[in-house]
């Protein structure tokens, strides 16, 4: 039996009818056509499905859509303003922190959550913040450099 859910996704109120067992990730991808969040391990281990719920990074493959009822959700699609990329996205490009791109949306959203809370993190704090996001291409060095570089160039934070 389907249940109606509503939430704010990327600043817009959305509603939909979902099976109680449908994950937030599947609701975003299948019902809202927001495919930036990736389905990786589907077990909450890789972070490819990371979105922000109430400003906090979550593995959307582990959260049921009905659990997100009334919540504020931010996906990678909500980071840019039209064709203008968010400063975090720009920093990832400038520092060469994007390779295959599969982990990038989750990394960027984890970085946003960190920088919203702590505009000037240490390298260790950055590494802890992205520790739930696995990358098989970059070795994390350029990702960490992108986040730290952005934190240094924005006196009042970027996000």
NORNOR-V791659 format. One record per residue. RES is the residue in three letters. BURIAL is b if it has 16 or more other ideal C-beta (glycine too) atoms within 10 Angstrom, else e. Layout:
RES_BURIAL / RES_BURIAL
//
This chain:
UNK_e / UNK_e / UNK_e / UNK_e / UNK_b / UNK_e / UNK_b / UNK_e / UNK_b / UNK_b / UNK_e / UNK_e / UNK_e / UNK_b / UNK_e / UNK_b / UNK_e / UNK_b / UNK_e / UNK_e / UNK_e / UNK_b / UNK_b / UNK_b / UNK_b / UNK_b / UNK_b / UNK_b / UNK_b / UNK_e / UNK_b / UNK_b / UNK_e / UNK_b / UNK_e / UNK_b / UNK_b / UNK_b / UNK_e / UNK_b / UNK_e / UNK_e / UNK_e / UNK_b / UNK_e / UNK_b / UNK_b / UNK_b / UNK_b / UNK_b / UNK_b / UNK_b / UNK_b / UNK_e / UNK_e / UNK_e / UNK_b / UNK_b / UNK_b / UNK_b / UNK_b / UNK_e / UNK_b / UNK_b / UNK_b / UNK_b / UNK_e / UNK_b / UNK_e / UNK_e / UNK_b / UNK_e / UNK_b / UNK_b / UNK_b / UNK_b / UNK_b / UNK_b / UNK_b / UNK_e / UNK_e / UNK_e / UNK_e / UNK_e / UNK_e / UNK_b / UNK_b / UNK_b / UNK_b / UNK_e / UNK_b / UNK_b / UNK_e / UNK_e / UNK_b / UNK_e / UNK_b / UNK_b / UNK_e / UNK_e / UNK_e / UNK_b / UNK_b / UNK_b / UNK_b / UNK_b / UNK_b / UNK_b / UNK_b / UNK_b / UNK_b / UNK_b / UNK_b / UNK_b / UNK_b / UNK_e / UNK_e / UNK_e / UNK_e / UNK_e / UNK_b / UNK_e / UNK_e / UNK_e / UNK_b / UNK_b / UNK_e / UNK_e / UNK_b / UNK_b / UNK_e / UNK_b / UNK_b / UNK_b / UNK_b / UNK_e / UNK_e / UNK_b / UNK_e / UNK_b / UNK_e / UNK_b / UNK_b / UNK_b / UNK_b / UNK_b / UNK_b / UNK_b / UNK_e / UNK_b / UNK_b / UNK_e / UNK_e / UNK_e / UNK_e / UNK_e / UNK_e / UNK_b / UNK_b
//
